[in-house]
Amino acid sequence: MGEDTENKPSPPHRTWRRSRGRWRLVIGALLVLAVALMVIGQFLRLPGLDVFGTEVKDRSGPAVLQSVQDLSRYEGAAGTYQVVVDLERDARFLPDAIRGTRTLYVANGSVGAYVELGALGNDAVTVDADRTEATLRLPHAQLAAPALDPERSYAVSKQRGLLDRLGDLFSDNPASEQAVNVLAAQRISEAARESGLTSRAERNTTEMLQKLLRGLGFERVTVTYA
């Protein structure tokens, strides 16, 4: 007589194994999805896909003094400028979608114009016998190095090829803006030269010296630049 197995329940350990296997699949799928979202967010620069959030910690050390320079110049004028830099880099024989970058960057910065007074010779100032007239011979005004304002400078758009995006994922300094900043500083310096900032600095320096020397009793003050 055969054994009746139709209504025989399944062993409980088999049900547990199947349930545990399903949970492993679910957890594995969630991990794969989280990693995929992180990669996509990094790849496409989408802040909304930052699954685990970003915590910023400033562990910077104190500033170290490297050099001190005594200045003997009079800054007669300063200008604030804004330039839009459109920098594109293409790879030879490769389409832009594969290799290439294009950055549209708005840079704000300032430039000062000064007259150097520290290297004047003994013949730079001539005073008459009655000490009523003085003549000053000064060097032409120069432009100082431009100072970019990081709080008001920003990238409008960045277009990168596939290889450049992949390289940013493994780079210590992804999407470096060093080349853009250098080009922006050059453009701001050119704008300062074209705006006549040095001429304004010389006029203001002349007015300052004339008021100063007239206050000391000189009736006529002549300032020339060479």
NORZI-V427717 format. One record per backbone hydrogen bond with DSSP energy under -1.0 kcal/mol. NH is the residue of the N-H (numbers start at 1). CO is the residue of the C=O. Records with the same first field share a line. If there is no record, write none. Layout:
BEGIN
NH=CO + CO
END
This chain:
BEGIN
15=11
16=12
17=13
18=14
19=15
20=16
21=17
22=18
23=19
24=20
25=21
26=22
27=23
28=24
29=25
30=26
31=27
32=28
33=29
34=30
35=31
36=32
37=33
38=34
39=35
40=36
41=37
42=38
43=39
44=40
46=41
49=46
50=47
51=49
74=115
76=113
77=113
79=111
81=109
83=107
85=105
87=103
89=101
94=91
98=95
99=95
101=89
102=159
103=87
104=157
105=85
106=154
107=83
109=81
110=147
111=79
113=77
114=142
115=74
117=72
124=121
126=135
128=133
131=128
134=220
135=126
136=222
137=124
138=224
142=114
144=112
147=110
149=108
154=106
156=104
157=104
159=102
161=100
162=97
163=98
165=161
166=162
167=163
168=164
169=165
181=177
182=178
183=179
184=180
185=181
186=182
187=183
188=184
189=185
190=186
191=187
192=188
193=189
194=190
195=191
196=193
197=192
200=196
201=197
202=198
203=199
204=200
205=201
206=202
207=203
208=204
209=205
210=206
211=207
212=208
213=209
214=210
215=211
217=214
218=213
219=132
220=132
222=134
224=136
226=138
END
